[in-house]
Amino acid sequence: MLVLSRRIGEKLVIGSDIVVTVLDVRSDGVRVGIDAPSEIRVTRAEILEAIERENAASAAVDDAAADGLRRLPPPPA
């Protein structure tokens, strides 16, 4: 991991087409602006983690629900 010190208004360039600008520094956090091509998806890590948790939870089969589905009569022929 590269660790850099930047001040408000200073920029960091990633590759040739992504620019990260320090917009504000406060005691509780740092605001950054990200300029990137529209085909580059920029997402906060905590949002991706929440989506992954929700997807895993929705994919998990509840045992009681599975038993209930097994007890359903077969569809008419």
Buried (B, 14 or more C-beta within 10 A) or exposed (E): EEEEEBEEEEEBEEEEEBBBBBEEEEEEEEEBEEEBEEEEEEEEEEEEEEEEEEEEEEEEEEEEEEEEEEEEEEEEE
